[in-house]
Amino acid sequence: MAPSAVDQMPLSTIDSTSSEIATLRKALVSESVPLARRFRALFSLKHYASLQPPTEQSLPAIHAIAAALPSPSALLKHELAYCLGQTRNLAAVPFLRQVLEDKLEDSMCRHEAAEALGALSDKESLDVLRYMRDDENEVTVVRETCDIAVGRIEWEHSTKRMAERLRDRYVELHRGSNASKITACFLPTATSLR
């Protein structure tokens, strides 16, 4: 097995990155830091949290973002949920579910948590999303967003979507060759799989 990029990093680089994440977390969670600076810290943390493949910094960055969720700022919490959904990392799911299920939380934040769960395409979130979608006592914006999230997750895991990915990979592998133009027409399309 080949060593990862993290394994090949000098220890001083890993230590300085960990220190940077700690500094960014401190700024993000502090209510005395101006909101603009907190947003800059959030977007820097989102960078680390979203690295693909995930690195040793990804999980601490996700935890740093989630640590700010108790903030009284609905605007900040909305953006925190959005950023967690953009990480493409399922480690963000428990934090997003907690926001979504908290009926005392601002509905704008709960809506964004539902949307983020849909973006992460976590099949394990389908039950809670369906429950909240079908709960007539739930606020409309949360119900509607849960409905969209359920649809997105179901589509992401459908055979039609898998066929699209397969076709896209095949075409990408053969891009530029004349053979791809000829053989691509023989691949199944999403509509032909119905």
Phi and psi restraints in degrees (value plus and minus 20) as a CYANA .aco file:
   2 ALA   PHI     -93.2   -53.2
   2 ALA   PSI     124.1   164.1
   3 PRO   PHI     -87.7   -47.7
   3 PRO   PSI     126.8   166.8
   4 SER   PHI     -97.1   -57.1
   4 SER   PSI     146.7   186.7
   5 ALA   PHI     -81.2   -41.2
   5 ALA   PSI     -53.5   -13.5
   6 VAL   PHI     -86.1   -46.1
   6 VAL   PSI     -61.3   -21.3
   7 ASP   PHI     -82.2   -42.2
   7 ASP   PSI     -48.8    -8.8
   8 GLN   PHI    -108.8   -68.8
   8 GLN   PSI     -28.4    11.6
   9 MET   PHI     -92.7   -52.7
   9 MET   PSI     122.1   162.1
  10 PRO   PHI     -82.8   -42.8
  10 PRO   PSI     125.3   165.3
  11 LEU   PHI     -76.6   -36.6
  11 LEU   PSI     -54.9   -14.9
  12 SER   PHI     -84.4   -44.4
  12 SER   PSI     -52.2   -12.2
  13 THR   PHI     -88.9   -48.9
  13 THR   PSI     -64.1   -24.1
  14 ILE   PHI     -83.1   -43.1
  14 ILE   PSI     -64.5   -24.5
  15 ASP   PHI     -82.2   -42.2
  15 ASP   PSI     -62.2   -22.2
  16 SER   PHI     -88.7   -48.7
  16 SER   PSI     -54.3   -14.3
  17 THR   PHI     -88.0   -48.0
  17 THR   PSI     -62.3   -22.3
  18 SER   PHI     -81.1   -41.1
  18 SER   PSI     -60.2   -20.2
  19 SER   PHI     -85.3   -45.3
  19 SER   PSI     -59.4   -19.4
  20 GLU   PHI     -84.7   -44.7
  20 GLU   PSI     -62.5   -22.5
  21 ILE   PHI     -82.1   -42.1
  21 ILE   PSI     -62.0   -22.0
  22 ALA   PHI     -82.4   -42.4
  22 ALA   PSI     -60.6   -20.6
  23 THR   PHI     -86.4   -46.4
  23 THR   PSI     -63.3   -23.3
  24 LEU   PHI     -84.2   -44.2
  24 LEU   PSI     -61.4   -21.4
  25 ARG   PHI     -80.6   -40.6
  25 ARG   PSI     -64.9   -24.9
  26 LYS   PHI     -78.9   -38.9
  26 LYS   PSI     -63.5   -23.5
  27 ALA   PHI     -86.7   -46.7
  27 ALA   PSI     -61.7   -21.7
  28 LEU   PHI     -84.7   -44.7
  28 LEU   PSI     -60.5   -20.5
  29 VAL   PHI    -105.9   -65.9
  29 VAL   PSI     -31.7     8.3
  30 SER   PHI     -99.4   -59.4
  30 SER   PSI     101.8   141.8
  31 GLU   PHI     -93.7   -53.7
  31 GLU   PSI     -33.4     6.6
  32 SER   PHI    -108.5   -68.5
  32 SER   PSI     -32.2     7.8
  33 VAL   PHI    -101.0   -61.0
  33 VAL   PSI     116.3   156.3
  34 PRO   PHI     -76.4   -36.4
  34 PRO   PSI     124.5   164.5
  35 LEU   PHI     -77.0   -37.0
  35 LEU   PSI     -58.6   -18.6
  36 ALA   PHI     -80.5   -40.5
  36 ALA   PSI     -61.1   -21.1
  37 ARG   PHI     -89.1   -49.1
  37 ARG   PSI     -56.8   -16.8
  38 ARG   PHI     -84.1   -44.1
  38 ARG   PSI     -59.0   -19.0
  39 PHE   PHI     -85.3   -45.3
  39 PHE   PSI     -60.2   -20.2
  40 ARG   PHI     -81.4   -41.4
  40 ARG   PSI     -61.5   -21.5
  41 ALA   PHI     -82.3   -42.3
  41 ALA   PSI     -62.0   -22.0
  42 LEU   PHI     -79.3   -39.3
  42 LEU   PSI     -66.8   -26.8
  43 PHE   PHI     -89.1   -49.1
  43 PHE   PSI     -50.5   -10.5
  44 SER   PHI     -89.1   -49.1
  44 SER   PSI     -61.9   -21.9
  45 LEU   PHI     -84.1   -44.1
  45 LEU   PSI     -58.8   -18.8
  46 LYS   PHI     -79.1   -39.1
  46 LYS   PSI     -57.4   -17.4
  47 HIS   PHI     -77.5   -37.5
  47 HIS   PSI     -71.2   -31.2
  48 TYR   PHI     -84.6   -44.6
  48 TYR   PSI     -60.0   -20.0
  49 ALA   PHI     -87.3   -47.3
  49 ALA   PSI     -45.2    -5.2
  50 SER   PHI    -117.9   -77.9
  50 SER   PSI     -20.0    20.0
  51 LEU   PHI     -77.7   -37.7
  51 LEU   PSI     115.9   155.9
  52 GLN   PHI    -144.7  -104.7
  52 GLN   PSI     103.9   143.9
  53 PRO   PHI     -89.3   -49.3
  53 PRO   PSI     139.3   179.3
  54 PRO   PHI     -76.9   -36.9
  54 PRO   PSI     127.0   167.0
  55 THR   PHI    -135.0   -95.0
  55 THR   PSI    -196.7  -156.7
  56 GLU   PHI     -83.8   -43.8
  56 GLU   PSI     -38.6     1.4
  57 GLN   PHI    -108.1   -68.1
  57 GLN   PSI     -36.3     3.7
  58 SER   PHI     -81.7   -41.7
  58 SER   PSI     -71.7   -31.7
  59 LEU   PHI     -85.9   -45.9
  59 LEU   PSI     -66.0   -26.0
  60 PRO   PHI     -80.2   -40.2
  60 PRO   PSI     -53.6   -13.6
  61 ALA   PHI     -88.3   -48.3
  61 ALA   PSI     -60.9   -20.9
  62 ILE   PHI     -82.2   -42.2
  62 ILE   PSI     -63.6   -23.6
  63 HIS   PHI     -85.2   -45.2
  63 HIS   PSI     -55.5   -15.5
  64 ALA   PHI     -85.9   -45.9
  64 ALA   PSI     -61.7   -21.7
  65 ILE   PHI     -83.5   -43.5
  65 ILE   PSI     -66.7   -26.7
  66 ALA   PHI     -84.0   -44.0
  66 ALA   PSI     -48.4    -8.4
  67 ALA   PHI     -83.4   -43.4
  67 ALA   PSI     -40.9    -0.9
  68 ALA   PHI    -109.2   -69.2
  68 ALA   PSI     -24.3    15.7
  69 LEU   PHI     -80.3   -40.3
  69 LEU   PSI     -47.1    -7.1
  70 PRO   PHI     -92.3   -52.3
  70 PRO   PSI     -23.3    16.7
  71 SER   PHI     -74.4   -34.4
  71 SER   PSI     125.2   165.2
  72 PRO   PHI     -95.7   -55.7
  72 PRO   PSI     -28.9    11.1
  73 SER   PHI    -100.8   -60.8
  73 SER   PSI      90.1   130.1
  74 ALA   PHI     -84.3   -44.3
  74 ALA   PSI     -55.3   -15.3
  75 LEU   PHI     -81.8   -41.8
  75 LEU   PSI     -66.2   -26.2
  76 LEU   PHI     -84.6   -44.6
  76 LEU   PSI     -65.9   -25.9
  77 LYS   PHI     -82.0   -42.0
  77 LYS   PSI     -57.6   -17.6
  78 HIS   PHI     -79.1   -39.1
  78 HIS   PSI     -65.9   -25.9
  79 GLU   PHI     -90.4   -50.4
  79 GLU   PSI     -53.8   -13.8
  80 LEU   PHI     -80.3   -40.3
  80 LEU   PSI     -67.1   -27.1
  81 ALA   PHI     -82.6   -42.6
  81 ALA   PSI     -63.1   -23.1
  82 TYR   PHI     -78.0   -38.0
  82 TYR   PSI     -68.8   -28.8
  83 CYS   PHI     -83.6   -43.6
  83 CYS   PSI     -59.1   -19.1
  84 LEU   PHI     -81.8   -41.8
  84 LEU   PSI     -57.0   -17.0
  85 GLY   PHI     -89.7   -49.7
  85 GLY   PSI     -45.1    -5.1
  86 GLN   PHI    -103.6   -63.6
  86 GLN   PSI     -27.8    12.2
  87 THR   PHI     -89.7   -49.7
  87 THR   PSI     -42.3    -2.3
  88 ARG   PHI      39.8    79.8
  88 ARG   PSI       8.8    48.8
  89 ASN   PHI    -147.5  -107.5
  89 ASN   PSI     101.1   141.1
  90 LEU   PHI     -87.2   -47.2
  90 LEU   PSI     -29.4    10.6
  91 ALA   PHI     -84.0   -44.0
  91 ALA   PSI     -38.1     1.9
  92 ALA   PHI     -99.7   -59.7
  92 ALA   PSI     -37.6     2.4
  93 VAL   PHI     -76.2   -36.2
  93 VAL   PSI     -69.7   -29.7
  94 PRO   PHI     -79.5   -39.5
  94 PRO   PSI     -56.2   -16.2
  95 PHE   PHI     -88.2   -48.2
  95 PHE   PSI     -60.5   -20.5
  96 LEU   PHI     -88.5   -48.5
  96 LEU   PSI     -60.5   -20.5
  97 ARG   PHI     -82.2   -42.2
  97 ARG   PSI     -59.8   -19.8
  98 GLN   PHI     -80.9   -40.9
  98 GLN   PSI     -62.6   -22.6
  99 VAL   PHI     -85.2   -45.2
  99 VAL   PSI     -67.2   -27.2
 100 LEU   PHI     -79.6   -39.6
 100 LEU   PSI     -62.8   -22.8
 101 GLU   PHI    -100.4   -60.4
 101 GLU   PSI     -31.3     8.7
 102 ASP   PHI    -101.3   -61.3
 102 ASP   PSI      80.8   120.8
 103 LYS   PHI     -86.0   -46.0
 103 LYS   PSI     -36.9     3.1
 104 LEU   PHI    -105.6   -65.6
 104 LEU   PSI     -30.2     9.8
 105 GLU   PHI     -94.5   -54.5
 105 GLU   PSI     131.4   171.4
 106 ASP   PHI     -77.0   -37.0
 106 ASP   PSI     115.5   155.5
 107 SER   PHI     -83.6   -43.6
 107 SER   PSI     -48.5    -8.5
 108 MET   PHI     -83.9   -43.9
 108 MET   PSI     -58.9   -18.9
 109 CYS   PHI     -91.2   -51.2
 109 CYS   PSI     -61.1   -21.1
 110 ARG   PHI     -85.3   -45.3
 110 ARG   PSI     -60.2   -20.2
 111 HIS   PHI     -79.3   -39.3
 111 HIS   PSI     -65.2   -25.2
 112 GLU   PHI     -87.4   -47.4
 112 GLU   PSI     -54.9   -14.9
 113 ALA   PHI     -84.3   -44.3
 113 ALA   PSI     -60.8   -20.8
 114 ALA   PHI     -83.9   -43.9
 114 ALA   PSI     -63.8   -23.8
 115 GLU   PHI     -82.4   -42.4
 115 GLU   PSI     -60.4   -20.4
 116 ALA   PHI     -85.0   -45.0
 116 ALA   PSI     -59.2   -19.2
 117 LEU   PHI     -82.0   -42.0
 117 LEU   PSI     -58.2   -18.2
 118 GLY   PHI     -84.2   -44.2
 118 GLY   PSI     -61.3   -21.3
 119 ALA   PHI     -84.0   -44.0
 119 ALA   PSI     -54.7   -14.7
 120 LEU   PHI     -96.8   -56.8
 120 LEU   PSI     -36.2     3.8
 121 SER   PHI      37.7    77.7
 121 SER   PSI      21.8    61.8
 122 ASP   PHI    -105.3   -65.3
 122 ASP   PSI      90.0   130.0
 123 LYS   PHI     -81.0   -41.0
 123 LYS   PSI     -49.0    -9.0
 124 GLU   PHI     -87.1   -47.1
 124 GLU   PSI     -36.3     3.7
 125 SER   PHI    -108.6   -68.6
 125 SER   PSI     -26.8    13.2
 126 LEU   PHI     -78.8   -38.8
 126 LEU   PSI     -61.6   -21.6
 127 ASP   PHI     -80.5   -40.5
 127 ASP   PSI     -68.2   -28.2
 128 VAL   PHI     -87.7   -47.7
 128 VAL   PSI     -57.6   -17.6
 129 LEU   PHI     -85.8   -45.8
 129 LEU   PSI     -62.2   -22.2
 130 ARG   PHI     -85.6   -45.6
 130 ARG   PSI     -61.6   -21.6
 131 TYR   PHI     -79.6   -39.6
 131 TYR   PSI     -66.7   -26.7
 132 MET   PHI     -91.7   -51.7
 132 MET   PSI     -52.3   -12.3
 133 ARG   PHI     -83.5   -43.5
 133 ARG   PSI     -58.3   -18.3
 134 ASP   PHI    -111.2   -71.2
 134 ASP   PSI     -25.2    14.8
 135 ASP   PHI     -98.9   -58.9
 135 ASP   PSI      88.6   128.6
 136 GLU   PHI     -86.6   -46.6
 136 GLU   PSI     -37.2     2.8
 137 ASN   PHI    -106.6   -66.6
 137 ASN   PSI     -25.9    14.1
 138 GLU   PHI     -98.3   -58.3
 138 GLU   PSI     129.4   169.4
 139 VAL   PHI     -85.7   -45.7
 139 VAL   PSI     128.3   168.3
 140 THR   PHI     -78.0   -38.0
 140 THR   PSI     -65.5   -25.5
 141 VAL   PHI     -81.5   -41.5
 141 VAL   PSI     -56.4   -16.4
 142 VAL   PHI     -92.1   -52.1
 142 VAL   PSI     -63.7   -23.7
 143 ARG   PHI     -79.0   -39.0
 143 ARG   PSI     -67.5   -27.5
 144 GLU   PHI     -84.9   -44.9
 144 GLU   PSI     -60.5   -20.5
 145 THR   PHI     -88.4   -48.4
 145 THR   PSI     -58.0   -18.0
 146 CYS   PHI     -81.5   -41.5
 146 CYS   PSI     -58.4   -18.4
 147 ASP   PHI     -82.2   -42.2
 147 ASP   PSI     -64.7   -24.7
 148 ILE   PHI     -84.4   -44.4
 148 ILE   PSI     -61.9   -21.9
 149 ALA   PHI     -83.8   -43.8
 149 ALA   PSI     -61.5   -21.5
 150 VAL   PHI     -80.6   -40.6
 150 VAL   PSI     -66.9   -26.9
 151 GLY   PHI     -79.5   -39.5
 151 GLY   PSI     -61.7   -21.7
 152 ARG   PHI     -85.7   -45.7
 152 ARG   PSI     -65.6   -25.6
 153 ILE   PHI     -84.2   -44.2
 153 ILE   PSI     -64.0   -24.0
 154 GLU   PHI     -81.6   -41.6
 154 GLU   PSI     -60.6   -20.6
 155 TRP   PHI     -86.6   -46.6
 155 TRP   PSI     -63.7   -23.7
 156 GLU   PHI     -79.2   -39.2
 156 GLU   PSI     -50.8   -10.8
 157 HIS   PHI    -123.2   -83.2
 157 HIS   PSI      -9.6    30.4
 158 SER   PHI    -102.3   -62.3
 158 SER   PSI     140.2   180.2
 159 THR   PHI     -86.7   -46.7
 159 THR   PSI     -50.7   -10.7
 160 LYS   PHI     -82.9   -42.9
 160 LYS   PSI     -64.4   -24.4
 161 ARG   PHI     -87.0   -47.0
 161 ARG   PSI     -59.6   -19.6
 162 MET   PHI     -83.3   -43.3
 162 MET   PSI     -59.0   -19.0
 163 ALA   PHI     -85.4   -45.4
 163 ALA   PSI     -58.8   -18.8
 164 GLU   PHI     -81.8   -41.8
 164 GLU   PSI     -64.4   -24.4
 165 ARG   PHI     -82.4   -42.4
 165 ARG   PSI     -63.3   -23.3
 166 LEU   PHI     -81.1   -41.1
 166 LEU   PSI     -66.1   -26.1
 167 ARG   PHI     -82.5   -42.5
 167 ARG   PSI     -63.7   -23.7
 168 ASP   PHI     -82.5   -42.5
 168 ASP   PSI     -61.6   -21.6
 169 ARG   PHI     -83.9   -43.9
 169 ARG   PSI     -62.5   -22.5
 170 TYR   PHI     -81.8   -41.8
 170 TYR   PSI     -68.2   -28.2
 171 VAL   PHI     -83.4   -43.4
 171 VAL   PSI     -60.6   -20.6
 172 GLU   PHI     -82.0   -42.0
 172 GLU   PSI     -61.6   -21.6
 173 LEU   PHI     -83.2   -43.2
 173 LEU   PSI     -51.8   -11.8
 174 HIS   PHI    -128.0   -88.0
 174 HIS   PSI      -6.1    33.9
 175 ARG   PHI     -77.3   -37.3
 175 ARG   PSI     114.5   154.5
 176 GLY   PHI      71.9   111.9
 176 GLY   PSI     -41.6    -1.6
 177 SER   PHI    -109.7   -69.7
 177 SER   PSI     129.1   169.1
 178 ASN   PHI     -84.2   -44.2
 178 ASN   PSI     -50.5   -10.5
 179 ALA   PHI     -81.0   -41.0
 179 ALA   PSI     -56.0   -16.0
 180 SER   PHI     -86.0   -46.0
 180 SER   PSI     -54.6   -14.6
 181 LYS   PHI     -88.1   -48.1
 181 LYS   PSI     -53.1   -13.1
 182 ILE   PHI    -100.1   -60.1
 182 ILE   PSI     -68.3   -28.3
 183 THR   PHI     -96.3   -56.3
 183 THR   PSI     -45.9    -5.9
 184 ALA   PHI     -80.2   -40.2
 184 ALA   PSI     -50.0   -10.0
 185 CYS   PHI     -91.3   -51.3
 185 CYS   PSI     -34.6     5.4
 186 PHE   PHI    -114.7   -74.7
 186 PHE   PSI     -27.0    13.0
 187 LEU   PHI     -94.8   -54.8
 187 LEU   PSI     128.1   168.1
 188 PRO   PHI     -87.9   -47.9
 188 PRO   PSI     123.4   163.4
 189 THR   PHI    -120.7   -80.7
 189 THR   PSI     147.4   187.4
 190 ALA   PHI     -80.2   -40.2
 190 ALA   PSI     -57.0   -17.0
 191 THR   PHI     -93.9   -53.9
 191 THR   PSI     -48.4    -8.4
 192 SER   PHI     -96.2   -56.2
 192 SER   PSI     -31.6     8.4
 193 LEU   PHI    -110.8   -70.8
 193 LEU   PSI     -21.1    18.9
